[in-house]
Amino acid sequence: MVNGLSILYGMGVIVLLLAIVFWIWMIVDCIKRKFKNKNEKVIWGLVIILTGIIGAFIYYCIIKAKVEEKSEIFGSSGFTIGVIGIVFSGWIGLILSFFGLIFSIAQQKRHKIGFGKAGVIVNLVGIVLSILIIVLYSKFIAPLLGQVGQ
């Protein structure tokens, strides 16, 4: 019998495998890419390897986006991170929305597009919602859970 927990576990495994494939793809791209100097390649390689998927995502946004100067990568990334931040409201949502806001603002400064503006709005909503959930949890839900355990 398949229950919700096993489906969630299976989805987690798929997301983890996709993240590993993306991480390896960025390592290979860094090795093959011709940088202006060799130190830049070494630094980016270390960033990707030592910080994992986060470093790979930053590399993707900064280096791969340079190919198209008017790229929408920061705006679409910021918007997507903002939506995920709202879904995972709380501490994780707050962190994701904060980084999404940085990407969206960077897009607005670089090249104003709809995704950048929408990303700023979505991430601000994610930050407010996450703070609200953290406060509600710490003030009301956590004390109730403490009473149930006694």
Secondary structure by P-SEA (a helix, b strand, c coil): cccaaaaaaaaaaaaaaaaaaaaaaaaaaaaacccccaaaaaaaaaaaaaacaaaaaaaaaccccccccccaaaaaaaaaaaaaaaaaccaaaaaaaaaaaaaaaaaaaacccaaaaaaaaaaaaaaaaaaaaaaaaaccaaaaaaaaac
